[in-house]
């Protein structure tokens, strides 16, 4: 049965040391520390007038916030929470979102004690895809991880509905046109798994939404199963579907950069 959607607007009250001149920080960073989202998302919330400081709506992301200020988001008090980092194996059929009115999300299937951390997924896997994702409430970490300058690749194992002939594989490796875009993977190689000629390892750099599915359809085929196996050198092999492990920020960066099988 679907897990009930829960109120995720509550933030655990936890006083933290605020850095910067005069013991203050920028409003967009403050919201990120509260687990509201990554930098781009929190700035959208600020510009939309959803944030108030001491009862006044503030639409400037650079507004300085003091430790003594009262900050509200959508009318609810918020304050910084302990930063949390989860390595999660997303099941198929679950949305990569914080909440949804009709379907279960990756947040819904976490234990209820995780509610207070206001976690969100870093990047996305579409509903029918599965595998490795990161859940966190650290907006700055999220921004760093997905920024193109970091060069963090993502590796997928893909099963196609029909066997792919060699000429189509060559076409795929050279890049294809799909919906007005030129899409080119970093690499594609066959995997010796049954059904033969249908399994491939695909490595992407800065991906776009549903990129692998778009490329495969342009080749006259379709994706039957899509599993994200790696983020950088962090590799999913042992963690059961729907399960997670909690790590520190330093551990997570080390796994992504230097390698770890989970």
HELIX and SHEET records of a PDB file:
HELIX    1   1 UNK A   21  UNK A   23  5                                   3    
HELIX    2   2 UNK A   27  UNK A   33  1                                   7    
HELIX    3   3 UNK A   39  UNK A   47  1                                   9    
HELIX    4   4 UNK A  112  UNK A  117  5                                   6    
HELIX    5   5 UNK A  139  UNK A  146  1                                   8    
HELIX    6   6 UNK A  148  UNK A  150  5                                   3    
HELIX    7   7 UNK A  166  UNK A  174  1                                   9    
HELIX    8   8 UNK A  211  UNK A  218  1                                   8    
HELIX    9   9 UNK A  249  UNK A  258  1                                  10    
SHEET    1   A 2 UNK A  24  UNK A  26  0                                        
SHEET    2   A 2 UNK A  64  UNK A  66 -1                                        
SHEET    1   B 4 UNK A  56  UNK A  57  0                                        
SHEET    2   B 4 UNK A  51  UNK A  53 -1                                        
SHEET    3   B 4 UNK A  71  UNK A  73 -1                                        
SHEET    4   B 4 UNK A  76  UNK A  78 -1                                        
SHEET    1   C 4 UNK A 120  UNK A 122  0                                        
SHEET    2   C 4 UNK A 130  UNK A 136 -1                                        
SHEET    3   C 4 UNK A  85  UNK A  90 -1                                        
SHEET    4   C 4 UNK A 244  UNK A 247 -1                                        
SHEET    1   D 6 UNK A 120  UNK A 122  0                                        
SHEET    2   D 6 UNK A 130  UNK A 136 -1                                        
SHEET    3   D 6 UNK A 223  UNK A 231  1                                        
SHEET    4   D 6 UNK A 154  UNK A 160 -1                                        
SHEET    5   D 6 UNK A 199  UNK A 204 -1                                        
SHEET    6   D 6 UNK A 187  UNK A 190 -1                                        
SHEET    1   E 5 UNK A 120  UNK A 122  0                                        
SHEET    2   E 5 UNK A 130  UNK A 136 -1                                        
SHEET    3   E 5 UNK A 223  UNK A 231  1                                        
SHEET    4   E 5 UNK A 234  UNK A 235 -1                                        
SHEET    5   E 5 UNK A 260  UNK A 261  1                                        
SHEET    1   F 2 UNK A 176  UNK A 178  0                                        
SHEET    2   F 2 UNK A 181  UNK A 183 -1                                        
END                                                                             
